Amino acid sequence: MLRATLFAGLATLALLVPAAAADFTLSPAIKARAAAKEQPTFVVSYHDPALSVAVPMRNGVEAAGKELNVNALFTGPVGGGAEKQVAELENWITKGVDGLAVSSSSTDALAPVINKALAAGIPVVTFNTDNPASQRLTFVGQDLVYSGVVMGDTLVKEMGEKGKILIFTVDAAAQWSKDRENGARQALAKHPGITIASLVNTTNEPQQVYAAIENAVLANPDITGIISLDCCSFPAIGQYLERNGMAGKIPVVGSDLLPQTRELIVSGALTSTITQNPQRQGHDAVLVLNQIYAEGKMPPSHTDTGVEVIDKSNVEKHQAE
């Protein structure tokens, strides 16, 4: 039922197929395997599988593999790194896989290898993090700029139209971070009484994340609100506030609903989170690739996995991702 519903939704959006997708053709080898109804191999490359949010994505990929009877592999450079991700993708292109889904660690660095795969007749979609600089066939994920707008608007509702805020991210140079930051700044710019004290790049290493949060808060004792653009600095902010007797005193809005994030929303240390359905992102990336392989249909330009605000009033209704 789920499969039929999702395929129907994609078909309804067929008019949104971009020109690059309309011009794409499968390689003769992939066409032959599809005609023979051979089981395809799809590789889903996430920019850092060590991140907590990768767990539900992997679950979605594996669920789609079983549902569609395809070989779906979830992979990527543990710890991140554009060069490592490019090298992995080059290897998969050489092996001749039947489709790639890519969440780019760097838009500029990954665009050439995405275009190389497409030129070889291998379908490539992006998921979770888009790569608009490439010729990818579609993007499966949240509208990242809009999610940033929702973060900014939600924080204003909690703290009011005046104050000083900090914005945290684990990777300020990543496209997803830039998009969310852009959206948040758009929302906050509507309120001249709000100033952004700093954009703090924490990196991914847990001790460095916590230290960056501590240093930024100590340097700005007058902050009245915090935004986290990612899944992983967000719970660390809640931990810091709890340990220092500040829980519930500063509104904090962030991203995703990891188990620790959920607990900290329940306790009141974190205010609200903007979810993006990472399990569906992994699942639908495989779904779209299989649609191209098995049915020869090009996808719409964007499969939106949505934006939902979760706070203490509704968190009990939601399972951690």
NUTORTOR-335715 format. One record per atom (N, C-alpha, C, O): x, y, z. Coordinates in steps of 0.001 Angstrom, whole numbers, padded with zeros to 6 digits, always signed. Atoms other than C-alpha are relative to their C-alpha. Layout:
XYZ...
// end
This chain:
+000838-001207+000000+000000+000000+000000+000868+001250+000000+000626+002185-000763-000900-001154-000064+002805+002412+000946+000686+000224-001334+000800+001352-001814-000708-000119+001279+004662+001633-002270-000908+000594-001064-000505+001485-001811+000933-000484+001010+001562+002200-004408-000303+001474+000192-000380+002235-000772+000306-001399-000294+000781+005471-002659+001133+000915-000410+000902+001966-001008-001146-000842+000314+004293+006832-003063+000231+000093-001507+000576+001156-002021-000168-000055+001450+004498+005852-006734-001058+000902-000629-000778+001642-001572+001068-000845+000533+001150+007528-007359+000327+001467+000198+000075+002296-000676-000368-001389-000277+002423+010702-005699+001078+000493-000935+001037+001633-001398-001079-000398+000910+005546+010737-007823-000531+000190-001423-000104+001099-002136+000554-000106+001345+003535+010175-010993-000794+001288-000166-000776+001913-001227+000793-001233+000048+001250+013082-010141+000866+001213-000254+000418+002192-000850-000907-001137+000136+004282+015367-010074+000867-000082-001255+001873+000621-001358-000845+000239+001173+005618+014204-013445+000312+001259-000789+001369+001355-001412-000227-001225+000767+005251+017651-014981+001139+000834+000563+001606+001767-000091-001070-000765-000620+007915+018924-012583+001387-000528-000339+002379-000054+000215-001295+000573+000375+010681+016843-014204+000888+001076-000622+000472+001732-001577-000876-001023+000547+013677+019142-014845+000567-000406-001347+000541-001582-001710-000529+000269+001337+015290+019447-018277+001132-001002+000038+001215-001866-000835-001141+000915-000096+018448+017620-017145-000481-001438+000123+000117-002344-000458+000542+001339-000153+016332+014622-016105-000615-000482-001304-000472-001650-001665+000646+000375+001256+014387+014658-019373+001024-000438-001039+000711-001265-001896-001049+000321+000971+017680+014438-021324+000795-001250+000367+001563-001758-000450-000817+001123-000470+019113+011566-019262-000483-001327-000581-001686-001558-000709+000329+001355+000434+019258+008012-020628+000885-000998+000740+002059-000733+000998-000763+001052-000670+020334+004832-018888+001060-000571-000926+000897-000584-002146-001043+000645+000801+023519+003149-020025-000552-001280-000617-001489-001863-000071+000472+001245+000612+023054+000169-022386+000057-001197+000949-000822-002059+000919-000123+001126-000934+024278-002207-019653-001122+000006+001027-001692-001041+001335+001085-000089-000984+021750-000929-017110-001337-000290-000678-002181-000983-000112+001234+000282+000736+018982-000972-019737-000187-001499-000203-001294-002019-000067+000077+001442+000244+019812-004605-020510-000367-000743+001278-001182-001665+001250+000313+000657-001275+019736-005603-016826-001456+000255+000392-002139-000633+000903+001385-000325-000332+016435-003797-016351-000970-000793-000872-001984-001290-000382+000861+000749+000919+014917-005459-019447-000079-001471+000390-001107-002125+000216-000051+001403-000427+016021-008844-018088-000569-000183+001404-000598-001292+001936+000560-000010-001356+014439-007908-014737+000979-000548+001042+000592-001242+001982-001003+000375-000991+017708-008495-012904-000126+000896+001234-000561+002044+001142+000048-000785-001234+017919-007355-009297+001055+001103-000065+002239+000804-000222-000974-001094+000104+019548-003893-009350+000763+000221+001303+000338-000210+002375-000775-000425-001165+022223-002566-007004+000019+001515+000045+000518+002173-000868+000018-001442-000217+021678+000932-005676+000876+000333+001204+000797-000323+002243-000872-000437-001086+024257+002724-003537-000477+001352+000508-000631+002301-000261+000450-001231-000653+023100+005380-001077+001174+000523+000827+001525-000045+001861-001218-000547-000610+026090+007540-000113-000340+001205+000868-000703+002268+000363+000256-001099-000927+025619+009662+003013+001330+000652+000373+002351-000027+000474-001265-000710-000161+028198+012341+003751+000749-000337+001290+001948-000075+001387-000684+000474-001208+028941+010950+007250-000882-000996+000737-001703-000585+001557+000837+001020-000644+027364+007626+008364+000202-000100+001506-000571-000779+002182-000224+000042-001444+028821+008152+011861-000971+000902+000758-001123+000754+001970+000948-000891-000656+026244+010876+012586-001235-000778+000448-001655-001728-000211+001158+000706-000559+023280+009805+014714-001181-000021-000953-001921-001003-001006+001146-000077+000904+020773+010937+012103+000124-000994-001146-000854-001237-001854-000182+000995+001054+022262+008366+009704-000703-001316+000330-001004-002099-000571+000637+001264-000403+020657+005535+011717-001377-000154-000623-001626-001174-001265+001295+000165+000662+017065+006183+010590+000091+000012-001524-000725-000623-002191-000182+000031+001450+018317+006877+007053+000357-001416-000460-000202-001928-001430-000402+001377+000333+020012+003470+006973-001210-000938+000114-001407-001814-000728+001194+000830-000171+016808+001898+008303-000946+000154-001182-001535-000821-001647+000864-000241+001148+014858+003528+005488+000513-000662-001265-000258-001223-002044-000623+000643+001164+017308+002295+002860-000211-001508+000043-000586-002120-000957+000150+001450-000140+017189-001257+004206-001452-000429-000168-001732-001474-000755+001424+000325+000151+013390-001200+004403-000409+000041-001466-001152-000822-001933+000321-000103+001429+013143-000059+000789+000590-001167-000779-000037-001679-001707-000628+001127+000678+015567-002776-000294-000846-001258+000098-001024-001985-000879+000843+001191-000204+013356-005470+001215-001339+000152-000710-001827-000783-001345+001320-000259+000591+010115-003886+000027+000014-000135-001517-000917-000677-002114-000078-000034+001461+011286-003480-003573+000803-001159-000583+000904-001296-001803-000859+001118+000430+013514-006585-003721+001167+000479-000857+001415-000019-001955-001197-000517+000662+016586-004599-004689+001162-000065+000987+000956-000154+002198-001193-000029-000836+020147-004590-003389+000330+001462+000294+000882+002155-000561-000182-001404-000370+020327-001255-001534+001071+000101+001084+000907-000436+002179-001139-000106-000911+023630-000356+000148+000109+001414+000553+000101+002384-000206-000187-001301-000645+024027+002477+002660+001469+000126+000382+002005-000708+001113-001438-000125-000208+027578+003777+002749+000389+001468+000093-000475+002344+000154-000497-001368-000083+029782+006882+002936+001251+000056+000853+001580-000921+001527-001254-000133-000756+032991+008189+004533-000263+000274+001489-000749+001349+001842+000209-000176-001440+032830+007692+008315+000868+001161+000495+002081+001174+000288-000715-001191-000432+033779+011004+009890-000057+001118-001019+000420+002224-000761+000136-001023+001029+032999+012862+006674+001265+000196-000812+002271-000478-000591-001153-000302+000849+035359+014280+004080-000355-000109-001463-000677-001193-001950+000389-000023+001403+034672+015318+000503+000887-000894-000863+000394-001607-001737-000913+000812+000814+037782+013652-000926-000303-001485+000148-000277-002230-000831+000309+001412-000238+036883+010328+000686-001320-000386-000663-001442-001476-001222+001277+000316+000621+033305+010513-000536+000132-000061-001522-000451-000938-002161-000233+000025+001445+034423+011342-004078+000681-001301-000407+000299-001919-001400-000726+001237+000313+036844+008384-004030-000929-001206+000053-000846-002095-000794+000954+001106-000105+034086+006043-002887-000933-000026-001209-001202-001084-001778+000921-000066+001136+031747+007252-005612+000686-000369-001311+000095-001027-002167-000775+000396+001192+034453+006913-008264+000075-001523-000084-000028-002096-001168-000087+001463-000048+034793+003284-007166-001315-000645-000418-001319-001632-001154+001301+000554+000362+031065+002637-007481-000304+000220-001479-000933-000627-002114+000190-000254+001437+031008+004226-010944+000769-001044-000812+000256-001589-001789-000830+001000+000689+033832+001915-012028-000638-001382+000058-000588-002138-000913+000635+001309-000154+031957-001105-010670-001286-000104-000819-001751-001205-001117+001188+000015+000848+028913-000076-012698-001287-000314+000739-002051-001183+000316+001245+000199-000735+026135+000107-010129-001177+000540-000812-000985+001241-001805+001190-000347+000771+022555+000663-011284-000626+001327+000417-001589+001778-000204+000512-001297-000423+021951+003912-009403+000715+000484+001236+001172-000316+002053-000659-000612-001151+023424+006324-006875-000915+001054+000616-001549+001836-000093+000640-001086-000743+021811+008473-004190+001090+000635+000841+001799-000065+001564-001150-000680-000610+024195+011100-002822-000445+001150+000895-001215+002013+000474+000108-001153-000886+024128+013408+000187+001392+000615+000059+002300+000034+000653-001342-000548+000245+027036+015729-000602+000642+000604+001243+000029+001408+001945-000786-000634-001061+029702+016568+001964+000435+001393-000436+000678+002259+000405-000348-001303+000566+030585+019486-000341-000651+000105-001367-000448-000756-002224+000674-000163+001288+028482+020800-003204+000994+000071-001147+000857-000658-002130-000958-000199+001087+031430+021935-005328+000828-001242-000264+001064-001595-001420-000868+001168+000172+033574+018855-004702-000741-001198-000574-000163-001991-001317+000759+001179+000430+030799+016343-005364-000672+000169-001350-000972-000827-002008+000700-000213+001266+029181+017955-008415+000682-000689-001185-000007-001325-001982-000631+000648+001159+031822+016718-010910-000167-001515-000034-000377-002083-001105+000118+001457+000005+031628+013080-009794-001457-000414-000221-001713-001458-000820+001409+000265+000296+027816+013197-009840-000241+000106-001505-000900-000750-002097+000171-000181+001445+027941+014536-013401+000715-001089-000797+000259-001485-001869-000731+001095+000662+030507+011874-014330-000854-001263-000028-000919-001949-001048+000859+001185-000057+028144+009120-013193-001165+000136-000977-001502-000816-001682+001116-000229+000920+025259+010650-015133+000437-000135-001454-000288-000691-002279-000529+000112+001362+027411+010914-018256+000231-001452-000392+000180-001807-001569-000207+001439+000243+028107+007184-017878-001327-000758-000051-001346-001979-000207+001306+000648+000068+024369+006508-017865-000482-000586+001307-001422-001381+001322+000419+000466-001328+024104+005840-014123-000895+001080+000614-000452+002218+000767+000882-001017-000582+021094+007613-012575+000506+000428+001388+000917-000404+002197-000427-000545-001288+021987+009877-009650-001074+000943+000525-001515+001860-000168+000902-000916-000695+019603+011490-007197+000721+000484+001252+001624-000191+001748-000531-000462-001275+020472+013574-004169-001072-000196+001069-002267-000199+000774+000948+000162-001100+018898+013054-000758+000588+000671+001240+001805+000792+001376-000388-000661-001240+018997+014817+002615+000689+001342-000246+000227+002377+000234-000706-001220+000375+021499+017360+001245+000039+000091-001522+000536-000824-002179+000068-000123+001449+020966+018638-002283+001355+000426-000571+002247+000866+000155-001192-000482+000705+023640+019403-004878-000462+000730-001258-000376+000191-002362+000548-000737+001137+022137+022106-007101+001029+000363-001056+000667+000720-002178-001042-000295+000989+025506+022677-008796+000183-001145-000989+000812-000973-002033-000125+001166+000876+025266+019202-010333-001228-000126-000895-002148+000690-000832+001137+000275+000876+022904+017762-012938-000862-001124+000561-001577-001793-000184+000764+001084-000638+021345+015345-010425-001438-000011-000496-001978+001034-000860+001318+000143+000603+017963+014010-011539-001117+000522+000890-002138+000997+000393+001004-000493-000932+016030+014939-008394+000607+000107+001394+001689-000421+001650-000405-000100-001398+016349+015823-004716-001103-000566+000882-002267-000181+000765+000933+000601-000958+014688+013745-001998+000363+000525+001382+001376+000126+001957-000328-000540-001313+014558+015696+001225-000822+001228+000334-001720+001636-000402+000679-001184-000498+013400+018671+003185+000400+001236-000802+001518+001317-001312-000347-001318+000530+013234+022182+001747+000843+000668+001086+000308+001179+002070-000912-000389-001073+016297+023230+003719-000071+001481+000340+000032+001854+001509+000137-001434-000285+015916+026991+003337-001270+000235+000807-001268+000989+001781+001262-000177-000721+012317+026763+004458+000102-000515+001433-000465+000081+002349-000166+000505-001370+013308+024634+007458+000714+001026+000866+000405+001156+002051-000676-001064-000733+015658+027461+008477-000946+001142+000331-000879+001721+001415+001010-001040-000250+012815+029964+008113-000878-000416+001181-001163+000389+002067+000854+000489-001090+010659+027797+010386+000755+000046+001328+000168+000379+002358-000802-000102-001215+013505+027616+012917-000004+001429+000546-000222+001654+001736-000042-001396-000420+013789+031397+012988-001343+000479+000519-001414+001122+001567+001335-000413-000424+010038+031976+013198-000385-000624+001339-000993+000027+002189+000333+000697-001241+009684+029379+015953+000733+000609+001182+000161+000763+002261-000759-000615-001088+012436+030947+018024-000593+001351+000393-000688+001672+001577+000586-001312-000289+010862+034395+017715-001273-000152+000835-001514+000631+001754+001221+000233-000777+007560+033006+019007+000324-000292+001460-000434+000076+002358-000377+000391-001360+009390+031661+022059+000674+001132+000774+000430+001281+001971-000812-000991-000706+011714+034581+022884-000479+001432-000178-000036+002328+000540+000445-001355+000275+009887+037591+021479+000819+000637-001112+001727+000009-001657-000585-000664+001159+010974+040129+018873+001241+000817+000322+001733+001551-000535-001248-000670-000364+013971+041504+020764+000915-000989+000698+000456-001867+001429-000945+000867-000684+017128+039796+021914+001255-000253-000808+001465+000326-001873-001295+000325+000595+020497+038344+021042+000116-001517-000056-000104-002198+000946-000024+001455+000137+020983+034843+019680+001340-000508-000526+002131+000227-001117-001128+000741+000568+023666+032317+018828-000548-001045-000962-001603-001631-000719+000343+001064+000945+023500+029978+015823+001159-000993-000021+002311-000603-000207-001021+001045-000005+025372+026653+015998-000178-000938-001191-001297-001188-001638+000028+001001+001058+026289+024199+013242+001256-000854+000092+002309-000373+000510-001177+000871-000009+028613+021211+012953+000861+000184-001248+002007-000263-001282-000771-000176+001242+029696+022228+009437-000516+001223-000758-001393+001109-001613+000479-001258+000587+029251+025870+008412+000199+000064-001507-000488+000830-002182-000294-000051+001428+030675+025193+004930-000904-000901-000828-000947-000773-002051+000851+000945+000730+028192+022434+004023-001218+000715-000584-001717+001682-000009+001129-000654+000658+025375+023317+001634-001254-000031+000860-001991+000954+000917+001200+000077-000835+022668+022074+004009+000040+001056+001102-000985+001649+001441-000150-000986-001067+024058+024348+006738-000205+001409-000549-000876+002232+000073+000176-001318+000618+024253+027347+004414-001474+000270-000304-001970+001378-000098+001411-000172+000339+020675+026756+003275-000832+000301+001244-001639+001230+001248+000771-000229-001233+019269+026505+006794+000370+001344+000633-000497+002063+001131-000425-001287-000546+021342+029464+007949-000661+001148-000771-001138+002117-000181+000626-001015+000848+020037+031497+005014-001468+000187+000374-001948+001312+000512+001402-000073-000371+016462+030632+005921-000218+000630+001366-001119+001449+001545+000121-000557-001351+016955+031432+009605+000256+001501-000004-000450+002264+000654-000307-001442+000066+018541+034789+008785-001137+000772-000669-001437+001900-000276+001145-000652+000650+015629+035613+006461-001112+000246+001011-001706+001323+001052+001072-000123-000983+013172+034956+009278+000349+001030+001073-000497+001839+001453-000413-000907-001075+015157+036867+011910+000131+001438-000483-000042+002377+000294-000175-001357+000550+015768+039830+009597-001300+000801+000035-001276+002028-000053+001291-000699-000080+012055+040644+009839-000183+000684+001356-001145+001425+001557+000116-000541-001361+012679+041619+013481+001278+000765+000340+002238+000169+000827-001212-000800-000209+015197+044481+013783+000484+000026+001448+001625+000404+001713-000420+000031-001396+015249+044080+017554+000826-001221+000355+001321-001329+001477-000782+001222-000243+017011+040718+017212+001349+000105-000695+001425+000458-001872-001348+000028+000571+020770+040488+016678+000573-001409+000107+000286-002138+001057-000690+001293-000022+022842+037417+015826+001419+000245+000504+002223+000892-000167-001317-000225-000597+025874+037370+018103+001098-000682-000791+002172-000118-001001-001048+000747+000701+027736+034695+016165-000581-001244-000642-001564-001805-000157+000220+001329+000554+027553+031692+013869+001172-000847+000482+002320-000562+000143-001055+000804-000627+029508+029018+015754+000124-001335-000713-000824-002120-000744-000275+001266+000683+031080+026159+013783+000636-000960+001006+001797-000790+001377-000468+000870-001083+031430+023323+016312+000852-001168-000471+001595-001738+000328-000527+001251+000577+032725+020530+013991-000773-001187+000568-001684-001001+001375+000773+001197-000361+031535+016922+014505+000467-000712+001253-000300-001482+001831-000566+000758-001121+033788+015676+017321-000705+000415+001293-000736+001602+001616+000839-000327-001157+031668+015446+020529+000635+000948+001022-000022+001881+001483-000641-000873-000991+034193+017044+022896+000178+001414-000550+000016+002394+000177-000152-001316+000620+034854+019872+020449-001344+000716-000103-001420+001934+000058+001337-000588+000065+031110+020409+020011-000358+000622+001343-000787+001774+001408+000359-000490-001336+030571+020757+023754+000850+001210+000382+000340+002187+000931-000905-001108-000338+033621+023003+024180-000382+001264-000760-000344+002361-000204+000395-001164+000806+032477+025281+021348-001270+000645+000549-001397+001869+000578+001233-000515-000595+029035+025596+022926+000306+000752+001290-000184+001861+001506-000354-000615-001281+030502+026354+026342+000689+001344-000213+000330+002336+000421-000753-001238+000250+032917+028968+025000-000909+001106-000543-000803+002262-000134+000881-001000+000609+030236+030712+022926-000996+000569+001010-001251+001773+001018+000972-000467-000991+027706+030890+025774+000683+000852+001066+000141+001873+001488-000737-000787-000999+030312+032111+028275+000398+001367-000560+000430+002363+000163-000397-001271+000626+031407+034778+025797-001191+000912-000266-001023+002104-000521+001220-000778+000263+027791+035903+025329-001025-000277+001101-002045-000915+000840+000896+000309-001123+026122+035782+028775-001383+000629-000117-002293+000277+000634+001276-000688+000148+023301+038029+027570-000872-000563-001121-001844+000080-001516+000810+000560+001081+021942+035727+024851-001397-000351+000513-001580-000724+001672+001382+000287-000369+018190+035219+024841-000621-001096-000876-001803-001410-000736+000496+001074+000839+017866+032473+022230+001120-000691-000744+002177-000104-000975-001005+000800+000705+019757+029714+020399-000679-000784-001120-001782-001304-000957+000410+000870+001110+019348+027990+017036+001130-000979-000280+002295-000588-000351-000945+001008+000479+021077+024731+016117-000471-000450-001375-001624-000847-001538+000374+000328+001370+021109+024014+012391+000063-001492-000311-000279-001909-001418-000263+001414+000284+021870+020302+012765-000511-000914+001108-001018-000461+002135+000477+000997-000949+021030+017103+014583+000887-000128+001229+000408-000482+002306-000961+000488-000987+024162+016771+016647+000529+001044+000980+000894+000689+002101-000335-001012-000992+025080+020102+018233-001217+000299+000876-001077+000809+001987+001249-000331-000688+021430+020414+019294-000104-000652+001389-000283+000068+002372+000087+000583-001342+021344+017839+022147+001147+000423+000908+000974+000507+002124-001142-000445-000819+024800+018974+023298-000294+001354+000643+000151+001622+001759+000406-001290-000569+023349+022474+023807-000897-000236+001212-000723+000396+002254+000885+000325-001111+020608+020999+025988+000763-000548+001195+000461-000208+002338-000824+000544-001084+023183+019061+028006+000737+001117+000732+000775+001145+001962-000744-001098-000624+025245+022187+028602-000920+000842+000879-000559+001193+002002+000928-000834-000767+022218+024183+029743-000454-000711+001271-000579-000080+002321+000400+000762-001181+021116+021404+032111+001100-000009+001059+000834+000197+002243-001121+000117-000940+024553+021042+033681+000336+001329+000671+000974+001360+001724-000348-001325-000526+024806+024783+034263-001204+000774+000523-001170+002000+000634+001162-000621-000612+021371+025444+035718-000724+000990-000882-001371+001910-000383+000608-000949+000937+020140+027205+032579-001142-000616-000799-001707+000036-001677+001047+000680+000759+017607+024651+031322-001329+000724+000138-001760+001047+001245+001290-000663-000002+014352+026286+030343+000069+001514+000059-000955+002185-000070-000141-001449-000120+015756+029800+030715+000294+000668-001349+000039+001859-001530-000314-000514+001332+016904+030200+027092-000693-000889-001030-000422-002089-001068+000627+000816+001045+014701+029039+024183+001048-000531-000983+001933+000203-001424-000939+000639+000926+016573+026594+021946-000790-000774-001051-001571-001668-000722+000676+000667+001114+015318+025505+018519+001055-000681-000866+002093-000092-001169-000983+000738+000793+017086+022852+016466-000632-000931-001010-001763-000724-001450+000418+000883+001088+016788+020001+014003+000037-001467+000408+000903-001891+001173+000100+001450-000138+015772+016318+014026-000464-000409+001407-000447+000381+002351+000529+000511-001263+014367+014133+016788+000765-001261+000393+000208-002358+000425-000793+001109-000511+017202+011941+017989-000502-000361+001400-001134+000469+002053+000480+000406-001334+016488+009953+021195+000376+000987+001109-000452+001307+001962-000446-000946-001027+018550+012363+023319-000720+001342-000135-001062+001976+000863+000738-001243+000241+016866+015371+021706-001410-000115+000558-001910+000805+001206+001367+000218-000496+013466+013919+022508-000040+000098+001526-000928+000743+002083-000059-000036-001462+014435+013421+026168+000175+001431+000517-000423+001818+001521-000285-001366-000444+015721+016991+026430-001165+000948-000277-001319+001956+000414+001226-000773+000207+012513+018402+024948-001005-000321+001107-001664+000574+001636+000892+000415-001079+010506+016390+027475+000405+000657+001319-000451+001093+002088-000484-000581-001257+012713+017699+030312-000076+001523+000014-000035+002137+001080+000087-001451+000090+012437+021289+029051+001315+000696-000276+001354+001923-000360-001304-000614+000291+016140+021843+028341+000060+000520-001432+000725+001519-001704+000123-000457+001380+015384+022145+024615-001454+000361-000257-002362-000245+000310+001353-000528+000186+012360+024022+023316-000771-000731-001090-001865-001237-000842+000705+000643+001109+011441+022588+019921+000986-000411-001077+002097+000112-001162-000842+000484+001094+012838+020740+016928-000795-000021-001292-002019-000158-001291+000594+000031+001339+012177+020826+013190+000406-001329-000633+001579-001525-000947-000344+001314+000520+011981+017276+011848-000071-000025-001525-000726+000809-002149-000069+000100+001462+012677+016164+008274-000235-001416-000511-000101-001672-001707+000310+001377+000387+011782+012443+008279+001186-000679-000694+001076-001055-001862-001178+000601+000622+015276+010998+007659-000211-001435-000470+000402-001864-001448+000255+001368+000458+013944+007446+007423-000650+000005-001380-000290-000788-002250+000633-000103+001322+011706+008453+004532+001004+000468-001047+000929+000043-002200-001000-000461+000965+014650+010251+002898+000806-001170-000546+001029-001268-001752-000735+001175+000457+016630+007014+002790-000877-000920-000827-000464-001412-001878+000940+000886+000688+013595+004978+001757-000329+000509-001396-000247-000241-002368+000465-000531+001275+012426+007296-001016+001127+000211-001007+000883+000228-002214-001132-000074+000925+015914+007741-002463+000118-001302-000781+000361-001292-001988-000028+001313+000659+015886+004005-003207-001234-000163-000873-001146-000682-001986+001252+000103+000747+012258+004177-004331+000098+000700-001350-000314+000147-002370-000120-000771+001238+013020+006862-006927+000975-000673-000968+000705-000761-002166-000960+000689+000862+016097+005022-008231-000628-001235-000638-000378-001525-001807+000635+001188+000549+014029+001877-008662-001064+000359-001029-001287-000383-001986+000980-000457+000989+011334+003825-010481+000683+000271-001340+000150-000063-002398-000758-000281+001224+013960+004985-012989+000446-001305-000648+000327-001472-001862-000548+001271+000496+015471+001478-013317-001099-000919-000537-001011-001408-001663+001002+001012+000338+012347-000681-013391-001081+000501-000954-001622-000269-001747+001113-000511+000793+009838+001642-015055+000420+001011-001056-000386+001391-001905-000467-000973+000977+011994+004070-017042-000623+001365+000158-000641+002153-000788+000649-001285-000250+010206+007016-015441+000948+000955+000699+001617+000583+001663-000799-001013-000665+012010+010228-014567-000792+000589+001174-002008+000756+001079+000678-000504-001194+011215+011629-011113-000314+001485-000103+000189+002169-000995+000208-001446-000082+009853+015067-010216+001270+000668+000484+002200-000019+000907-001220-000715-000371+012407+017765-009410+000284-000050+001490+001424+000140+001914-000190+000018-001451+011839+017441-005662-001053-000876+000653-002249-000703+000416+000893+000759-000860+010333+014871-003334+000180+000551+001401+001179+000265+002061-000116-000729-001267+009676+016932-000213-000386-000898+001166-001502-001417+001206+000293+000839-001166+009917+015006+003074-000541+000809+001173-000745+000268+002260+000799-000772-000932+008344+017882+004963+000729+000672+001146+001900+000404+001416-000472-000752-001165+008814+020188+007939-001078-000112+001069-002241+000200+000814+000945+000077-001111+007166+019560+011302+000674+000521+001264+001810+000159+001568-000519-000540-001253+007655+021465+014542-000475-000882+001151-001673-001113+001316+000323+000841-001159+007805+019257+017638+000523+000677+001257+001697+001035+001343-000383-000603-001277+007827+020706+021141-000622-000809+001133-001102-001920+000907+000474+000747-001163+006732+019692+024652-001480-000351-000117-001933-001330+000477+001439+000236+000112+003059+019895+023664-000350-001222-000833-001421-001803-000654+000326+001128+000868+003277+017141+021045+001087-001061-000091+000943-002023-000844-001120+000936+000128+006575+015302+021584-000368-001423+000403+000202-002379-000123+000384+001338-000454+004876+012387+023368-000644-000802-001127-000678-002031-001073+000649+000674+001128+003078+011593+020102+001013-000497-001029+000651-001211-001964-001017+000307+001016+006360+011163+018227+001102-000895+000567+001607-000669+001667-001133+000840-000355+008947+008424+018382+001289+000664-000449+001302+001401-001435-001300-000506+000422+012627+009335+018236+000381-000607-001341+000002-001737-001653-000413+000452+001336+014174+009034+014767+001299-000785+000084+001808-001249-000936
// end
